[in-house]
C-alpha cells in the first residue's frame, strides 16, 4: 500500500469519526505529530475542523493557515478563519478575512451572509443591507437574508420597510421562531400589541411542539421576553412578570432593616434622591471592561418610541439577571450586594418604605456616552402602562467625567456630576423628571435600571 493510499484511508476513517462527533478518536487516526508535516490539504482542513469543534481556536487557526500555504485561493478557508475571529470578538480580523474570501468569490453566499451579520452587529447597517440584498439577488428565497434585512430596518426604526421582508420570509417558513420574534417586535413598534401577543404566543406553541425550553432555545427565551413587554404595554402586569421571570429573571432586593447598611452617604436631603459612594472602584472598572468586550451586544440607545438621537445618543448593553450563572457576569453579583445596602439605607432615611413589599430588578443596562452623547429628553421612569409597577430608578456612574454629563432633576434644579462609584436612587414618578446632559470631554459610562413591586 502506497503512502497516498494509506493517507486516503486514514482521512476517510478520521472523517467518519468526526461526522459522529468522536473528535479524539479522529485525532488518534490522523497521528498529529506526522500530520503536522503533511501537504495533504484535506487532512489539514479536517484537523482545523476538529479543533474548531473542540473549541481550541489557536490550533484550528494554525491548521487553516497551513492549508492556505498549500492553496491560498480557497475562499472557504478565509471564511472559516473569519468565523473564528468573529466568535472570539476580534472583529477587525474577522472583517479582514471575510473580505479576502469575498475577493476570491464575490458570489459566495456564506461569506456574504457572515460578513453582513458582522456589519449588522457593528451597527454598519447600510453596508449590511447592501450585502443582504446581494444575497437575495443570488437567491431570492434566502430566509436568513430576508429576516436580517427586516432586523436591520427594524433597528433603525424603519418598520414599514422591515415588514416587507419579514412577510416575504413568513411565506417561506411560517414556523420559524427567529422570524416570529422579529415580526412580533415589528408589530410592537407600530403599536399593534395584541397582534404581537398573538405572534409571540404562536411561537411558544411551536416551541412546545418541538420540546424546546428557555435553556436550549435562545429564540424561545427572546419570544417570552418580548411577550412580557407586550403584556406590560397592554396592562397585563402579572402575566408579563411571569413571562419575564422565565426568560430574563429578576434580582430580589429586600425591604428589611436587619440587612447591614454601610455605604457612604453623600447627603441626606428632602428631594428623595439618595446619593452614595461605592468605595470599591474596581467593580466599576470591571463593568466598563465587560461592556467594551461585548461589542456584539451593544445597541444604539433607544426610547420607548424607538431611536431618536436628538433625544438620546448612547450605546446600550442590556443584561438579564438570569445570565449571572455565567462566570464572566460575576461582577454584577458584587455590584448588587452594594445596591442592596444603598436601598436599605434609603429605607432607613424614609421609614414609610418599610410598609412596601420586596423590590425586584429585571433587565438592566450599561450605557456609554461618547463626547457629545446625551439623554437630553426630560423624562420620568414611569410614564406609561409598561412601567407602572416601577417604584425607583437607580444608577451608578462608572467613571469620572471632566466636563458635562451631569444628571439634572428639573423640578429641583439640582445636578449630579459623574464621579466613579457615585450611586443614586430616586422615585420613578413624574416628580423626578430628569435628563442626562451632553458629555463635554471624554466618555461617560453608567449602569442603570429600575426597582419594581410585584404584589
KEDOVEX-583745 format. One record per residue (C-alpha): residue in one letter; x, y, z. Coordinates in pm, whole numbers. Layout:
! residues N
  resn      xx      yy      zz
     a       X       Y       Z
...
***
This chain:
! residues 455
  resn      xx      yy      zz
     x       0       0       0
     x     143     337    -101
     x     170     631     138
     x    -100     817     -59
     x    -339     521     -33
     x    -277     492     343
     x    -328     866     380
     x    -661     842     197
     x    -777     556     422
     x    -672     744     737
     x    -857    1052     615
     x   -1178     858     544
     x   -1169     682     881
     x   -1094    1003    1069
     x   -1370    1184     879
     x   -1613     909     979
     x   -1529     959    1345
     x   -1552    1338    1300
     x   -1901    1310    1150
     x   -2008    1109    1456
     x   -1868    1372    1692
     x   -1582    1145    1808
     x   -1311    1408    1772
     x   -1044    1249    1990
     x   -1076     920    1800
     x   -1033    1112    1476
     x    -714    1272    1612
     x    -573     931    1706
     x    -609     809    1349
     x    -453    1120    1197
     x    -144    1094    1422
     x     -97    1466    1458
     x     281    1451    1502
     x     301    1319    1145
     x       3    1506    1006
     x     160    1837    1104
     x     418    1779     826
     x     166    1672     565
     x      93    1858     245
     x    -248    1691     215
     x    -487    1986     236
     x    -784    1765     320
     x    -611    1634     633
     x    -510    1986     736
     x    -866    2113     694
     x   -1004    1816     888
     x    -760    1884    1173
     x    -867    2250    1173
     x   -1233    2146    1185
     x   -1169    1903    1471
     x   -1003    2170    1683
     x   -1276    2417    1589
     x   -1534    2173    1723
     x   -1327    2118    2038
     x   -1311    2494    2092
     x    -932    2507    2060
     x    -923    2803    1825
     x    -547    2858    1834
     x    -480    2513    1684
     x    -769    2549    1439
     x    -613    2872    1310
     x    -273    2701    1289
     x    -404    2430    1055
     x    -618    2666     848
     x    -309    2881     789
     x    -102    2575     689
     x    -378    2488     440
     x    -358    2841     296
     x      12    2789     225
     x     -84    2494       4
     x    -379    2668    -162
     x    -422    3041     -94
     x    -722    3064    -328
     x    -983    2870    -131
     x   -1240    3123     -13
     x   -1389    2884     243
     x   -1063    2876     440
     x   -1071    3255     476
     x   -1439    3227     569
     x   -1364    2978     848
     x   -1079    3190     983
     x   -1311    3491     978
     x   -1572    3292    1169
     x   -1321    3208    1442
     x   -1217    3572    1482
     x   -1582    3675    1490
     x   -1656    3420    1764
     x   -1371    3548    1981
     x   -1483    3906    1912
     x   -1173    4016    1720
     x   -1396    4190    1470
     x   -1130    4376    1271
     x    -955    4048    1195
     x   -1286    3881    1112
     x   -1372    4160     867
     x   -1028    4131     703
     x   -1065    3758     636
     x   -1426    3783     518
     x   -1314    4045     265
     x   -1028    3820     149
     x   -1282    3540      94
     x   -1509    3779     -95
     x   -1225    3895    -320
     x   -1179    3533    -430
     x   -1550    3456    -473
     x   -1779    3759    -487
     x   -2091    3543    -506
     x   -2019    3316    -211
     x   -2345    3339     -16
     x   -2198    3203     308
     x   -1927    3472     302
     x   -2175    3748     215
     x   -2404    3633     495
     x   -2138    3618     768
     x   -1985    3948     659
     x   -2330    4107     667
     x   -2402    3967    1014
     x   -2073    4112    1136
     x   -2158    4452     986
     x   -2504    4437    1145
     x   -2355    4363    1487
     x   -2114    4654    1439
     x   -2416    4876    1351
     x   -2292    4941     997
     x   -2644    4890     873
     x   -2614    5043     525
     x   -2331    4809     428
     x   -2506    4512     586
     x   -2828    4589     393
     x   -2636    4617      65
     x   -2482    4272     117
     x   -2807    4107     230
     x   -2974    4242     -84
     x   -2691    4100    -294
     x   -2764    3759    -138
     x   -3128    3796    -242
     x   -3021    3875    -597
     x   -2837    3541    -597
     x   -3107    3354    -402
     x   -3446    3536    -377
     x   -3574    3286    -118
     x   -3279    3307     119
     x   -3459    3305     453
     x   -3171    3431     667
     x   -3112    3731     440
     x   -3483    3820     444
     x   -3503    3802     824
     x   -3183    4001     876
     x   -3291    4270     630
     x   -3604    4304     840
     x   -3393    4328    1156
     x   -3163    4595    1006
     x   -3456    4813     904
     x   -3637    4750    1235
     x   -3335    4854    1443
     x   -3323    5182    1252
     x   -3692    5246    1314
     x   -3797    5177     953
     x   -4087    4947    1046
     x   -4266    4958     711
     x   -3953    4856     519
     x   -3886    4587     778
     x   -4230    4429     749
     x   -4195    4392     371
     x   -3904    4149     410
     x   -4042    3980     721
     x   -4368    3894     547
     x   -4175    3758     249
     x   -3985    3535     492
     x   -4308    3428     662
     x   -4437    3283     335
     x   -4126    3065     314
     x   -4118    2944     676
     x   -4424    3038     886
     x   -4298    2840    1187
     x   -3952    2997    1214
     x   -3908    3112    1575
     x   -3646    3379    1496
     x   -3878    3525    1236
     x   -4181    3521    1467
     x   -3981    3703    1733
     x   -3870    3976    1493
     x   -4217    4009    1341
     x   -4372    4042    1688
     x   -4126    4320    1768
     x   -4223    4488    1444
     x   -4588    4486    1547
     x   -4500    4638    1885
     x   -4300    4913    1715
     x   -4613    5029    1531
     x   -4835    4994    1838
     x   -5014    4670    1743
     x   -4961    4497    2077
     x   -5243    4244    2050
     x   -5108    4130    1714
     x   -4764    4099    1874
     x   -4905    3894    2162
     x   -5072    3655    1917
     x   -4748    3614    1721
     x   -4540    3551    2036
     x   -4795    3301    2167
     x   -4781    3118    1835
     x   -4404    3098    1879
     x   -4447    2949    2227
     x   -4683    2681    2091
     x   -4440    2588    1812
     x   -4153    2570    2063
     x   -4360    2344    2287
     x   -4434    2111    1993
     x   -4058    2092    1930
     x   -3987    2022    2301
     x   -3785    2341    2331
     x   -3733    2537    2651
     x   -3555    2856    2757
     x   -3233    2665    2831
     x   -3195    2508    2486
     x   -3358    2775    2269
     x   -3242    3137    2259
     x   -3533    3210    2025
     x   -3790    3093    2281
     x   -3617    3294    2552
     x   -3640    3608    2336
     x   -4001    3537    2241
     x   -4103    3513    2607
     x   -3902    3823    2694
     x   -4072    4027    2422
     x   -4411    3877    2503
     x   -4360    4015    2855
     x   -4308    4362    2707
     x   -4627    4337    2500
     x   -4823    4218    2805
     x   -4691    4507    3015
     x   -4790    4751    2741
     x   -5147    4622    2750
     x   -5174    4631    3129
     x   -5140    4255    3183
     x   -4875    4305    3450
     x   -4896    3972    3635
     x   -4875    3774    3311
     x   -4586    3994    3198
     x   -4395    3933    3520
     x   -4440    3557    3478
     x   -4303    3563    3122
     x   -4014    3789    3217
     x   -3919    3572    3512
     x   -3899    3269    3281
     x   -3698    3445    3012
     x   -3484    3709    3188
     x   -3508    3653    3561
     x   -3523    3903    3846
     x   -3294    4014    4127
     x   -3474    4033    4461
     x   -3390    4323    4694
     x   -3520    4306    5048
     x   -3703    4579    5234
     x   -3553    4454    5558
     x   -3387    4664    5829
     x   -3190    4361    5952
     x   -2965    4385    5643
     x   -2649    4585    5713
     x   -2634    4933    5567
     x   -2280    5063    5537
     x   -2244    5268    5216
     x   -2101    5616    5248
     x   -2388    5866    5222
     x   -2310    6188    5038
     x   -2602    6375    5191
     x   -2948    6337    5332
     x   -3189    6579    5168
     x   -3557    6644    5117
     x   -3579    6575    4745
     x   -3595    6196    4791
     x   -3281    6142    4581
     x   -3045    5904    4760
     x   -2676    5964    4694
     x   -2397    5721    4793
     x   -2037    5638    4705
     x   -1918    5286    4626
     x   -1572    5261    4779
     x   -1465    4958    4572
     x   -1390    5135    4243
     x   -1252    4813    4096
     x   -1612    4693    4044
     x   -1682    4999    3827
     x   -1371    4940    3617
     x   -1463    4573    3570
     x   -1810    4665    3448
     x   -1660    4906    3192
     x   -1429    4627    3074
     x   -1729    4395    3048
     x   -1912    4649    2830
     x   -1616    4705    2599
     x   -1562    4332    2547
     x   -1925    4268    2450
     x   -1928    4474    2130
     x   -2168    4237    1955
     x   -2430    4303    2227
     x   -2409    4681    2218
     x   -2708    4855    2063
     x   -2792    5212    1973
     x   -2973    5358    2274
     x   -3348    5370    2228
     x   -3653    5526    2387
     x   -3996    5371    2427
     x   -4088    5516    2089
     x   -3778    5392    1905
     x   -3448    5558    1813
     x   -3406    5936    1821
     x   -3054    6075    1860
     x   -3191    6422    1926
     x   -3344    6283    2246
     x   -3090    6014    2337
     x   -2747    5943    2192
     x   -2580    5645    2356
     x   -2470    5285    2321
     x   -2661    5045    2547
     x   -2590    4690    2658
     x   -2880    4507    2822
     x   -2815    4236    3081
     x   -3062    3980    3216
     x   -3029    3858    3577
     x   -3067    3501    3450
     x   -2721    3542    3292
     x   -2548    3573    3631
     x   -2480    3197    3628
     x   -2212    3262    3364
     x   -1865    3323    3514
     x   -1797    3650    3329
     x   -2112    3804    3483
     x   -1990    3758    3841
     x   -1901    4126    3882
     x   -2271    4214    3880
     x   -2341    3999    4185
     x   -2084    4207    4376
     x   -2245    4528    4248
     x   -2599    4433    4350
     x   -2487    4343    4701
     x   -2374    4706    4727
     x   -2700    4834    4576
     x   -2897    4631    4833
     x   -2713    4821    5108
     x   -2799    5151    4940
     x   -3168    5057    4932
     x   -3158    4954    5298
     x   -3004    5288    5388
     x   -3264    5469    5175
     x   -3540    5292    5372
     x   -3371    5398    5696
     x   -3392    5758    5576
     x   -3761    5717    5479
     x   -3912    5459    5720
     x   -4251    5464    5546
     x   -4095    5240    5279
     x   -4096    4952    5524
     x   -4468    4921    5451
     x   -4381    4816    5095
     x   -4300    4464    4983
     x   -3965    4347    4850
     x   -3831    4505    4531
     x   -3727    4333    4209
     x   -3480    4432    3938
     x   -3526    4287    3591
     x   -3323    4355    3278
     x   -3082    4646    3335
     x   -2836    4840    3120
     x   -2479    4957    3096
     x   -2468    5270    2882
     x   -2183    5451    2713
     x   -2200    5814    2605
     x   -1926    5941    2374
     x   -1826    6309    2367
     x   -2144    6487    2259
     x   -2357    6195    2378
     x   -2658    6272    2594
     x   -3008    6184    2712
     x   -3141    6538    2676
     x   -3507    6443    2667
     x   -3657    6520    3011
     x   -3837    6209    3127
     x   -3954    6015    3430
     x   -3917    5640    3474
     x   -4290    5570    3500
     x   -4472    5732    3210
     x   -4681    5456    3054
     x   -4859    5129    3128
     x   -4540    4933    3058
     x   -4361    5087    3357
     x   -4650    5122    3602
     x   -4501    4887    3865
     x   -4170    5072    3888
     x   -4105    5232    4226
     x   -3747    5355    4197
     x   -3477    5413    3939
     x   -3112    5358    4026
     x   -2782    5448    3862
     x   -2408    5431    3929
     x   -2151    5637    3742
     x   -1869    5405    3638
     x   -1606    5668    3562
     x   -1514    6032    3626
     x   -1611    6296    3368
     x   -1403    6611    3336
     x   -1681    6818    3180
     x   -2054    6766    3122
     x   -2263    6452    3155
     x   -2450    6567    3467
     x   -2786    6417    3562
     x   -3026    6710    3600
     x   -3350    6685    3801
     x   -3556    6966    3653
     x   -3816    7018    3930
     x   -3548    7056    4198
     x   -3290    7245    3992
     x   -3025    7002    4114
     x   -2738    6843    3919
     x   -2533    6534    3999
     x   -2185    6524    3850
     x   -2047    6191    3724
     x   -1787    6057    3965
     x   -1674    5697    3967
     x   -1883    5494    4214
     x   -2143    5765    4276
     x   -2479    5591    4309
     x   -2828    5742    4300
     x   -3172    5604    4385
     x   -3480    5815    4316
     x   -3858    5775    4276
     x   -3982    5670    3934
     x   -4266    5925    3937
     x   -4311    6245    3735
     x   -4192    6440    4038
     x   -3841    6329    3948
     x   -3827    6419    3581
     x   -3465    6440    3474
     x   -3226    6433    3181
     x   -2862    6348    3111
     x   -2664    6648    2993
     x   -2423    6635    2699
     x   -2076    6492    2762
     x   -1826    6772    2706
     x   -1496    6591    2740
     x   -1422    6219    2733
     x   -1670    5933    2763
     x   -1933    5854    3024
     x   -2029    5506    3146
     x   -2322    5426    3375
     x   -2508    5119    3498
     x   -2880    5181    3547
     x   -3218    5017    3588
     x   -3536    5008    3797
     x   -3677    4860    4116
     x   -4027    4718    4082
     x   -4300    4583    4307
     x   -4466    4256    4207
     x   -4753    4241    4459
***
